Amino acid sequence: MLRFLLGRLGLLIPTFIGVTLVSFAFIRLLPGDPAELLAGERGITPERRAEVLSQLGFDKPYWQQYLDYIFGIFQGDLGISFVSKKPVLDEFMTLFPATAELAICAIIIAVSIGIPAGIFAAVKRGSIADQAIMGTALVGYSMPIFWWGLLLIIFFSGILGWTPVSGRISLMFFFPQVTGFMLIDSLLSGEKGAFLSAVRHLILPSIVLATIPLAVIARQTRSAMLEVLGEDYVRTARAKGLPPRAVIGLHALRNALIPVVTTIGLQVGVLLAGAILTETIFSWPGIGKWLVDSISRRDYLVVQGGLLLIAGIIMLVNLVVDVLYGLINPRIRHN
Amino acid sequence: MNFQKTLKATLLGASLAVIAATGASAKTLVYCSEGSPEGFDTALYTAGTTFDASSKPLYNRLVEFKRGTTEVLPGLAESWEVSEDGLEYTFNLRKGVKFHTTSFFTPTRDFNADDVVFSFERQLKKDHPWHEYTPGTAWEYFNGMSMPDLIKEIVKVDDHTVKFVLNRPEAPMIANLAMDFASVVSAEYAAQLEAAGTKEQLNQQPVGTGPFAFVGYQKDAVIRYGAHADYWNGKEKIDNLIFAITPDAAVRLQKLKAGECHVMPYPAPADIADIREDSNLTLMEQQGLNVGYLAYNTKVAPFDKKEVRKALNHAINKQAILDAVFQGSGQAAKNPIPPTMWSYNDAIEDDGYNPELAKEMLAAAGVSDLSMKIWAMPVQRPYNPNARRMAEVIQADFANVGVNVEIVSYEWGEYLSRSKDENRDGAVLLGWTGDNGDPDNFLAVLLGCDGVGGSNRAQWCNDDFEALIQKAKTVTDKAERTKLYEEAQVVFKEEAPWATIAHSVVFMPMSSKVTGYVMDPLGGHWFDGVDIAN
C-alpha cells in the first residue's frame, strides 16, 4: 500500500510542473496587457505603459518571471493582485470556502440522489421508471446552467417567493467570518434565524450546480450496476437464495461503486467549472467569478496563482480517489 | 493568518457600529450593484463600479458636481479664486469638516490643507513616499487627464488655503477637480498606516469626509456603510447603505422585485417594458453623457477626402441602428458631444439617411468598387451595447451604396491599442463617456491634434478646429467658451471625421419606496439625499 501511495505521490510532481507552466503561459498568451486594459478608451502612452509594466515586474524576461513564480510558490507567496492590491493567497482563502461549501452541498445532492436513482433504473431495467430516470438524466446533462439557474430563480424566488433570489445569507445578518463556511459561521454567530437563512440561500445554487454531476452519476451507476448484475457471483448469490436487497446492496453495489467513485472524483473538476456560472447567477462570492474577472482584467498573478491552487485541489481530490480506489479494489493496488 | 485577523476585527467593529444604528427607526437602503469594487482608494482606479463604492459615498472633493448636473459647486473648498493669467487656483477650505471615526481610525483633527496636499502630491510626485505604495500604483486617471504635465506645484498657503500652480492655463481645471481621482483622503490616517507599516490598508479600509463611513466589505458579496454622523453637509436620512453585489442584470431585477434590494443599475434593455408596468417600481431615465461613433482613418485614401466621409455618413440608417442595437434606449447623435452638455450646437443639421445622395457623392468623388473594413468592439459599452450588430447594420447600409464591408474585431485590449495606429486599415467603432461634463473632455481628447496616434481614432488634425479648441482651453468666460465650441462643432460636421451614431439612454429602476434619488449625467450612483419609506 505504501509503495502504491508513494507511486501516486510521485506522479504529482510532473503534473505540478505542467500546471505551473500552463497557468503561467496561458494568461500571457492572451493578447492585451493589464496597463492597456486599465486605461480603457482613455488610452495610455507607450512610455507610461512601459512604466506601469515595469512597476509590476512584467518587463522582466519570461524565464525570470517564471522562476519568481516558482520560488514564490515554495515560500507560500503567489504575489499580489494588480487590481485589488491584496495577496493572491489571501483572496483565494477568503473566497474558496464559499465555493467549497456550494460544491460540497452539490456533490451531496448529486450522490444521494444519483446513486439510488441509478440503482433503481438498473434493477428496473427497461421499465417506464428506468426510461423516465434516464431521460431526465439526459435532460439534466444537457441543461444550460445559466438558463436553468435563472428559471429556478424566477419560479421559486420570483413567483412562489419560497427561496431568496441570490447571495449567501440575508443582509440582516452580519457576523465575523470564522471558517468562511456560512452554515458553520451562522451557527457560531448564535444569531437566531441565521442558520436557516444560510440554508435557504444554499438551496437553489446547490441544485443548479448538482444538476450535471447528478445526471452523470445516475447514468454511470446504472451502467455499472447492469454490468455487475450480469456477473456470475451475483447469479450465485441469487441462487443461494439471498434476498434481492442483500444481493444488490452487498454484492452488486460494492463492485459497481468502483467506477462510480472515479466518476465522482472527476466531477470535482466539473463542479469547479460549473461554479463559475452558478456563482455569477446567484451572486455567490466564490473563486469561479474571481478567476473570470481576473482573466478579463489580465491580472496575471491572480490567474496563474488561482489556477495553480484549483489544480492543486483537483489533484488532491484525485489522489484521494486513487487511494480509495486502491482500498476498494485490491487489484489496482497490487498492479 | 493576518487577513483573517484583520477581517474579524473589521467585521466585529463594524457589526457594533451597525447594531448601534439598527435601532427601531434605522433606515437601510440596499443597492444591488453590478460588480465588485477593485479597491477603495479611488485615485488608483478608473472603473465606474469602483467609484460608486468608494469616491461617491466615502469621500469629498474640493469642488463637487451639483446633484444631477455637471455644474460645479463648492465642496471641501468653500470658494476659490483664479489668477488673471489663469495659472494659479487658490482654494479657501471649509472649516470644521470631520473625517470618519471608524473601528480602525479615530481622527484627532479636522480636515485641513495637509489632506489636500497629500491627496494630490502622492499622485504627482514620483519621489513621494506614497507614490508607489502598492504594486502597480498607476494613478491612471490623474495621468490620463494629463495632470502631471499641467500641475507645477501644490502649495499649502495656510491650514485652510491651498494653491494649485499650473504650467499652462486650463479652463476645465475646476471641473477636473470634481472628478473621482481628486477625492481627498486623510493625511493623518495615512501617517498612522505608514507608522504601522500597513500602507496598503488605505485601499482596503478607507477613511474620508463623505456622507457615509465604511463599515465592512465581504469580497464579491456585500459592502456596508453607515451614515456619517458629523457630515459637514448634514447627516443622511438613511442610516445604513448596503451594496449587494449582483453581477447578472436579470437576477438584479428579480431581487428588486422580491424586495431584496431597493435600487439597481443597468437593467437589461429587454426588461424595460416589464419594469414600467410594475406598480411597485419606479423607472428613472436620463440621457447618458456619452457618444458612440464610427471613426474613419482620415489619413488613408479614400477617407482622406471629406466628400467620401460625408457620402458614407449619408448611407447610414441611424434609426435602424437605434431599433436593432439600442432597442429604444438610444438617441441618434449628430454632434460629437451629447445634447445634455453645455455648448451643444442644436442648430447643426445631421447628414440625413439618403442612399441615393450617398451614391452620387461617391461617384462625384471618383470612388467606385470601394472595399473597406469596419472594426467592431468585442465588448458591451454604455455607448454601444452591441458593436457587432451595429457593424452588421452599417455593413448592409454600405452594401446598398456599393461599398463592400468586411467586419473585423480583436480582443478588447488589443482593439484599443491597434485602433490607435495612424496607418490603420478601416473605420473603427468606438465611443466615449464624459469624465467631467466639460466639452474639452470630448472635443480635445477625441479630435484634437495631440490625440492623433492615440485617443483621436480618426487621426484627424484640422487647423481651424484645433485653433478653436485650443483657444477655448485658455478662456475662462463660459459664454465665450460656448461660442468657440459651437463653432468647433460646425467645423466637425463639415469635415465629418466620424459618423456620429448614438447617445445612449440610461435607465435606473428602483422601489417606489425610494425618494430623493437623482440620476447622475456622468453615470455615477450617489446615495446622499436619498430616503426610503419604511
Contacts between the chains, C-beta under 8 A, distances in Angstrom:
chain1	res1	chain2	res2	distance
A	30	B	411	6.9
A	31	B	410	7.1
A	31	B	411	4.8
A	31	B	413	6.5
A	31	B	414	4.2
A	32	B	411	5.3
A	32	B	412	6.5
A	32	B	413	2.3
A	32	B	414	5.1
A	32	B	417	7.4
A	33	B	413	6.4
A	34	B	136	7.3
A	35	B	138	7.0
A	36	B	413	4.3
A	36	B	416	6.1
A	36	B	417	5.5
A	37	B	412	6.9
A	37	B	413	4.7
A	37	B	416	8.0
A	38	B	45	8.0
A	38	B	46	6.1
A	38	B	138	6.2
A	38	B	140	5.3
A	39	B	46	7.0
A	39	B	140	5.7
A	39	B	144	6.4
A	39	B	416	7.7
A	40	B	46	6.2
A	40	B	416	7.0
A	41	B	416	6.8
A	41	B	430	6.6
A	41	B	431	7.2
A	41	B	432	6.0
A	41	B	433	7.9
A	41	B	455	7.2
A	42	B	46	7.0
A	42	B	140	7.6
A	42	B	141	7.8
A	42	B	144	4.3
A	42	B	445	7.9
A	42	B	455	6.8
A	43	B	144	7.4
A	43	B	416	7.0
A	43	B	420	6.8
A	43	B	454	5.1
A	43	B	455	4.5
A	44	B	140	7.5
A	44	B	143	7.9
A	44	B	144	7.5
A	45	B	454	7.2
A	48	B	143	6.0
A	52	B	136	6.3
A	52	B	138	4.9
A	55	B	132	6.5
A	55	B	135	6.7
A	55	B	136	5.3
A	55	B	137	7.1
A	55	B	138	7.6
A	56	B	135	6.1
A	56	B	136	4.5
A	57	B	135	7.9
A	80	B	134	7.3
A	80	B	135	5.0
A	82	B	135	6.8
A	82	B	136	4.8
A	83	B	38	4.7
A	83	B	39	7.5
A	84	B	38	5.9
A	84	B	39	5.7
A	84	B	203	8.0
A	85	B	39	5.9
A	85	B	44	7.5
A	85	B	134	3.9
A	85	B	135	6.7
A	85	B	136	7.7
A	85	B	200	5.8
A	85	B	203	5.4
A	85	B	204	7.9
A	86	B	3	7.7
A	86	B	200	7.5
A	86	B	204	7.1
A	87	B	3	7.5
A	90	B	1	7.2
A	90	B	2	7.7
A	90	B	3	4.0
A	91	B	219	6.9
A	93	B	1	6.8
A	93	B	3	7.0
A	93	B	4	7.8
A	94	B	3	6.7
A	94	B	7	7.3
A	94	B	219	5.4
A	95	B	219	6.2
A	95	B	220	6.7
A	98	B	221	8.0
A	150	B	248	7.8
A	150	B	250	5.7
A	150	B	251	7.2
A	153	B	251	6.3
A	153	B	254	5.4
A	154	B	254	6.5
A	157	B	254	6.1
A	157	B	258	5.9
A	158	B	254	5.2
A	158	B	257	6.3
A	158	B	258	6.6
A	161	B	258	6.9
A	164	B	258	7.5
A	164	B	260	6.5
A	165	B	251	6.2
A	165	B	254	4.7
A	165	B	255	4.5
A	165	B	258	5.3
A	165	B	260	5.5
A	166	B	246	6.0
A	166	B	251	5.3
A	166	B	254	7.9
A	166	B	255	6.3
A	166	B	260	7.7
A	167	B	221	6.9
A	167	B	222	7.7
A	167	B	244	6.3
A	167	B	246	7.9
A	167	B	260	7.6
A	168	B	221	6.4
A	171	B	28	7.9
A	171	B	30	6.2
A	171	B	222	6.5
A	171	B	242	5.5
A	171	B	244	6.2
A	171	B	260	7.7
A	174	B	11	7.3
A	174	B	14	7.2
A	174	B	15	5.1
A	174	B	18	5.7
A	174	B	216	7.5
A	174	B	224	7.0
A	175	B	11	7.0
A	175	B	15	6.4
A	176	B	7	7.4
A	176	B	8	4.7
A	176	B	11	4.3
A	176	B	12	5.4
A	176	B	15	7.3
A	177	B	4	7.7
A	177	B	7	5.8
A	177	B	8	7.2
A	177	B	11	6.5
A	177	B	218	7.1
A	178	B	8	7.5
A	280	B	247	5.4
A	280	B	248	6.0
A	281	B	248	5.6
A	281	B	251	6.0
A	282	B	251	7.4
A	283	B	221	7.2
A	283	B	244	7.1
A	283	B	245	6.0
A	283	B	246	4.5
A	283	B	247	6.5
A	283	B	248	7.5
A	283	B	251	6.6
A	285	B	218	6.6
A	285	B	219	5.9
A	285	B	220	3.5
A	285	B	221	3.9
A	285	B	245	7.4
A	286	B	220	7.7
A	289	B	220	6.3
A	289	B	247	7.0
A	290	B	219	7.9
A	290	B	220	6.5
A	293	B	35	8.0
A	293	B	36	7.5
A	298	B	413	6.9
